Amino acid sequence: MEKTLEYFLKLNYPFNIKPDLDDGGYIAEFPDLRYCVGTGDTVDEAIDDAMIAKEEWLKTAYEHNLTIPEPASSDEFNGRVTLRLPKSLHRNIIETAKMEGVSANQFLLHLISLGMGNKPTGIQTRRLKRPT
């Protein structure tokens, strides 16, 4: 069954809001719709502009028979990550988290956030001991 334009217009595409560091104001962007963004002096204006841009993006893609992606599944991003660590690194993480008075999960989230360029969370990071 071919999907209609109305089908795509009714889909709930997630968007991200970020400050526009170059021009001021805010940028609202749809990760699933390449180059589909809206801007505004306020968050609400950026969202309103993005909704107009989304509708135009979908109409143009549909009219030109371009592939229109559906929104990414939220099941794909459930907030859970499983990984294996060397025992020595696991021990260092647990010990450092205990010294900071936080859980290992909170400590790892802090380290990942720092690595991704986010602001520090207030947890003091220490250089982990190398295994001997």
C-alpha positions in Angstrom: 0.0 0.0 0.0 1.4 3.4 -1.0 1.6 5.9 1.8 -0.1 9.2 1.2 1.2 12.7 1.9 -1.4 12.9 4.7 0.1 9.8 6.3 3.5 11.4 6.6 2.1 14.8 7.7 0.4 13.0 10.6 3.5 11.3 11.8 5.1 12.6 15.0 8.7 13.4 14.1 10.9 14.1 17.1 12.9 17.3 17.1 15.8 18.8 19.0 16.2 22.4 20.2 19.6 24.0 20.6 20.8 27.6 21.0 22.0 29.3 17.8 25.5 30.2 18.8 26.2 32.1 15.6 23.1 34.3 15.2 21.4 34.1 18.6 18.0 32.6 19.3 17.3 28.9 18.8 17.3 26.2 16.2 14.8 23.3 16.1 15.9 20.4 13.9 14.3 17.1 12.9 17.0 14.4 13.0 15.0 12.1 10.8 14.4 14.8 8.1 17.8 15.8 6.7 18.3 19.6 6.7 14.8 20.3 8.0 15.2 23.0 10.6 13.4 26.0 12.0 14.8 29.1 13.8 13.5 31.8 16.1 14.3 34.3 18.7 12.6 32.1 21.3 12.1 28.3 21.7 8.4 28.7 20.7 9.2 30.6 17.6 11.9 28.1 16.6 9.3 25.2 17.1 6.6 27.1 15.1 9.1 27.7 12.3 10.2 24.1 12.4 6.7 22.8 12.0 6.2 24.9 8.9 9.6 23.7 7.6 8.6 20.1 8.3 5.3 20.4 6.4 7.1 22.0 3.4 9.9 19.4 3.5 7.4 16.5 3.5 5.4 18.1 0.7 8.4 18.7 -1.5 9.9 15.2 -0.9 6.5 13.6 -1.7 5.9 15.7 -4.9 9.4 14.7 -6.1 9.0 11.0 -5.3 11.9 11.1 -2.8 12.1 8.6 0.0 10.6 9.9 3.1 11.9 8.3 6.3 9.5 7.5 9.1 10.4 8.7 12.6 13.1 6.6 14.4 11.6 4.2 16.8 11.8 5.3 20.4 12.5 1.6 21.3 15.9 2.1 19.6 16.8 4.7 22.2 15.6 3.3 25.5 18.4 4.8 27.7 20.0 1.4 28.3 23.5 0.4 27.3 25.2 -2.8 28.2 29.0 -3.1 28.0 31.8 -5.4 29.2 34.7 -3.9 31.1 38.0 -5.3 32.2 37.8 -6.2 35.9 40.5 -3.7 36.9 38.6 -0.8 35.1 35.3 -2.0 36.7 37.0 -1.9 40.1 38.4 1.6 39.6 34.9 2.9 38.5 33.2 1.4 41.6 35.9 2.7 43.9 35.9 6.2 42.4 32.1 6.4 42.5 32.0 5.3 46.1 34.6 8.1 47.0 32.3 10.6 45.2 29.2 9.3 47.0 27.4 8.4 43.8 26.4 5.2 42.0 28.6 3.7 39.3 25.9 4.5 36.9 25.9 8.2 37.8 29.6 8.3 37.6 29.7 6.7 34.2 27.0 9.0 33.0 29.1 12.0 34.2 32.2 10.7 32.3 30.2 10.1 29.1 28.6 13.5 29.3 32.0 15.2 29.7 33.3 13.2 26.7 30.3 14.3 24.7 31.0 17.9 25.5 28.2 18.6 28.0 28.6 20.7 31.1 30.1 19.0 34.2 27.6 17.6 36.7 29.5 18.6 39.8 31.1 15.2 40.3 34.9 15.6 40.7 36.7 13.4 38.2 40.0 11.8 39.2 42.5 10.0 37.0 41.7 6.3 37.3 44.5 4.0 38.6 46.3 2.0 35.9 46.3 -1.7 36.6 49.7 -3.0 37.9 
